[in-house]
Amino acid sequence: FRPLVMVISLLLMSGCESVSSVSHPPKPTPPKKVKRVTPSHADRAVVEKAKHKITAYAGKQVLASFKIAIGREPIGPKTCKGDFRTPEGHYKIIGQNPVSNFYRSLRLNYPNANDIANAKKLGCNPGGDIVIHGLQNGYDWVGRTHCSVDWTSGGIAVTNQEMDYLFQILPVVTPVE
């Protein structure tokens, strides 16, 4: 009986060896992950007054899109100082203010030549000091609810956290339309 057990054991062991020595196809390697590079700066910002939205783009890629509050008189372009309208047209960022009365701000080159000509035809001062800005200092607790009503004198308002991001990605000379 003992020799039979030894023969069976040897057969089983050799079978195990032959099974373990069978070559298996190599496991497929997972595809390499391609790291998507997010641009660090936008090449333009688009303000859609009717949708109450500002979107920053790098080429066709959206870097950020935020709800906004605009001037208290949201319909139509800004024409005269004190009309509480937000300008419509093509502008560019000409300055960054890290210590604005409205948290931080990005100054636009309003009025441009067209705005000055239109104001002259109307016999008024076109105004100025139009900025993209955060919330008034001391009112950051308002947060997202600020855009439930248009409240600015003509500027474009976002939350302070959103302003931090826009301040980073919208350098001076960025076009704003």
FENBEL-V703382 format. One record per residue. N is the residue number from 1. PHI is phi in radians with two decimals (* if undefined). OMEGA is omega in radians with two decimals (* if undefined). Layout:
n->N phi->PHI omega->OMEGA
n->N phi->PHI omega->OMEGA
//
This chain:
n->1 phi->* omega->-3.14
n->2 phi->-1.07 omega->3.12
n->3 phi->-1.11 omega->3.12
n->4 phi->-1.13 omega->3.13
n->5 phi->-1.12 omega->-3.14
n->6 phi->-1.16 omega->3.14
n->7 phi->-1.15 omega->3.13
n->8 phi->-1.10 omega->3.13
n->9 phi->-1.10 omega->3.13
n->10 phi->-1.13 omega->3.10
n->11 phi->-1.11 omega->3.13
n->12 phi->-1.12 omega->-3.13
n->13 phi->-1.16 omega->3.13
n->14 phi->-1.20 omega->3.06
n->15 phi->-1.10 omega->3.12
n->16 phi->-1.15 omega->3.13
n->17 phi->-1.12 omega->-3.11
n->18 phi->-1.18 omega->3.10
n->19 phi->-1.20 omega->-3.09
n->20 phi->-1.27 omega->-3.13
n->21 phi->-1.60 omega->3.10
n->22 phi->-1.15 omega->-3.13
n->23 phi->-1.41 omega->3.10
n->24 phi->-1.85 omega->3.10
n->25 phi->-1.12 omega->-3.12
n->26 phi->-1.11 omega->3.10
n->27 phi->-1.18 omega->3.14
n->28 phi->-1.12 omega->3.11
n->29 phi->-1.44 omega->3.14
n->30 phi->-1.12 omega->3.14
n->31 phi->-1.10 omega->3.12
n->32 phi->-1.18 omega->3.11
n->33 phi->-1.38 omega->3.11
n->34 phi->-1.61 omega->-3.14
n->35 phi->-1.33 omega->3.12
n->36 phi->-1.42 omega->-3.11
n->37 phi->-1.60 omega->3.08
n->38 phi->-1.61 omega->3.12
n->39 phi->-1.02 omega->-3.12
n->40 phi->-1.54 omega->3.14
n->41 phi->-2.39 omega->3.07
n->42 phi->-1.46 omega->3.04
n->43 phi->-1.83 omega->3.02
n->44 phi->-2.97 omega->3.04
n->45 phi->-2.23 omega->-3.14
n->46 phi->-2.12 omega->3.09
n->47 phi->-1.81 omega->3.08
n->48 phi->-1.92 omega->-3.06
n->49 phi->-1.05 omega->-3.09
n->50 phi->-1.11 omega->3.13
n->51 phi->-1.64 omega->-3.10
n->52 phi->0.90 omega->-3.04
n->53 phi->-2.55 omega->2.96
n->54 phi->-2.10 omega->-3.13
n->55 phi->-2.26 omega->3.10
n->56 phi->-1.82 omega->-3.09
n->57 phi->-2.10 omega->2.87
n->58 phi->-2.12 omega->-2.97
n->59 phi->1.13 omega->3.10
n->60 phi->-1.66 omega->-3.09
n->61 phi->-1.42 omega->3.08
n->62 phi->-1.40 omega->3.09
n->63 phi->-1.58 omega->-3.12
n->64 phi->-2.83 omega->3.06
n->65 phi->-2.56 omega->-3.05
n->66 phi->-2.32 omega->2.99
n->67 phi->-1.22 omega->-3.10
n->68 phi->-2.31 omega->2.87
n->69 phi->-1.90 omega->-3.13
n->70 phi->-2.19 omega->-3.11
n->71 phi->-1.01 omega->-3.10
n->72 phi->-1.05 omega->3.05
n->73 phi->-1.94 omega->-2.94
n->74 phi->-1.32 omega->-3.07
n->75 phi->-1.55 omega->3.07
n->76 phi->1.56 omega->-3.12
n->77 phi->-1.39 omega->3.03
n->78 phi->-1.16 omega->3.12
n->79 phi->-2.17 omega->-3.06
n->80 phi->-2.36 omega->3.07
n->81 phi->-0.98 omega->3.09
n->82 phi->1.45 omega->-3.14
n->83 phi->-1.47 omega->3.09
n->84 phi->1.02 omega->3.08
n->85 phi->-1.84 omega->3.08
n->86 phi->-1.64 omega->-3.12
n->87 phi->-1.03 omega->3.04
n->88 phi->-2.21 omega->-3.14
n->89 phi->2.59 omega->-3.10
n->90 phi->-1.93 omega->-3.10
n->91 phi->-2.31 omega->3.01
n->92 phi->-2.52 omega->3.10
n->93 phi->-1.35 omega->-3.11
n->94 phi->-2.02 omega->3.11
n->95 phi->-2.96 omega->3.07
n->96 phi->-2.11 omega->3.11
n->97 phi->-2.09 omega->-3.12
n->98 phi->-1.36 omega->-3.10
n->99 phi->-2.27 omega->-3.13
n->100 phi->-1.26 omega->2.99
n->101 phi->-1.17 omega->3.11
n->102 phi->-2.07 omega->3.12
n->103 phi->1.16 omega->3.05
n->104 phi->-2.40 omega->3.12
n->105 phi->-2.61 omega->3.07
n->106 phi->-2.10 omega->-3.08
n->107 phi->-1.38 omega->3.07
n->108 phi->-1.72 omega->3.14
n->109 phi->-1.47 omega->3.02
n->110 phi->-1.53 omega->0.02
n->111 phi->-1.48 omega->3.02
n->112 phi->-1.63 omega->-3.08
n->113 phi->-1.02 omega->3.13
n->114 phi->-1.12 omega->3.14
n->115 phi->-1.11 omega->3.14
n->116 phi->-1.14 omega->3.12
n->117 phi->-1.10 omega->3.13
n->118 phi->-1.13 omega->3.13
n->119 phi->-1.13 omega->3.13
n->120 phi->-1.08 omega->3.10
n->121 phi->-1.06 omega->-3.13
n->122 phi->-1.49 omega->3.14
n->123 phi->1.26 omega->-3.13
n->124 phi->-2.33 omega->3.05
n->125 phi->-1.45 omega->-3.11
n->126 phi->-1.24 omega->-3.09
n->127 phi->1.43 omega->-3.11
n->128 phi->3.13 omega->3.09
n->129 phi->0.98 omega->3.10
n->130 phi->-1.67 omega->-3.07
n->131 phi->-2.41 omega->2.88
n->132 phi->-1.62 omega->-3.00
n->133 phi->-2.55 omega->3.04
n->134 phi->-1.48 omega->-3.11
n->135 phi->-1.49 omega->-3.14
n->136 phi->-0.97 omega->-3.12
n->137 phi->-0.91 omega->-3.11
n->138 phi->1.61 omega->-3.10
n->139 phi->-2.04 omega->-3.13
n->140 phi->-1.13 omega->3.11
n->141 phi->-1.13 omega->3.13
n->142 phi->-1.14 omega->3.08
n->143 phi->0.98 omega->-3.06
n->144 phi->-1.09 omega->-3.10
n->145 phi->-1.17 omega->-3.12
n->146 phi->-1.03 omega->-3.07
n->147 phi->-1.58 omega->3.06
n->148 phi->-1.40 omega->3.09
n->149 phi->-2.55 omega->3.07
n->150 phi->-1.41 omega->-2.98
n->151 phi->-2.32 omega->-3.05
n->152 phi->-1.43 omega->3.08
n->153 phi->-1.46 omega->-3.13
n->154 phi->2.57 omega->3.12
n->155 phi->-1.39 omega->-3.11
n->156 phi->-2.12 omega->-3.03
n->157 phi->-1.89 omega->3.04
n->158 phi->-2.29 omega->3.07
n->159 phi->-1.23 omega->3.13
n->160 phi->-1.11 omega->3.12
n->161 phi->-1.13 omega->3.10
n->162 phi->-1.14 omega->3.12
n->163 phi->-1.12 omega->3.07
n->164 phi->-0.97 omega->-3.11
n->165 phi->-1.21 omega->3.13
n->166 phi->-1.07 omega->3.13
n->167 phi->-1.06 omega->3.13
n->168 phi->-1.34 omega->-2.97
n->169 phi->-1.71 omega->3.14
n->170 phi->-1.96 omega->-3.13
n->171 phi->-1.29 omega->3.04
n->172 phi->-0.98 omega->-3.08
n->173 phi->1.47 omega->3.08
n->174 phi->-1.13 omega->3.07
n->175 phi->-1.19 omega->3.07
n->176 phi->-2.24 omega->3.13
n->177 phi->-2.11 omega->*
//
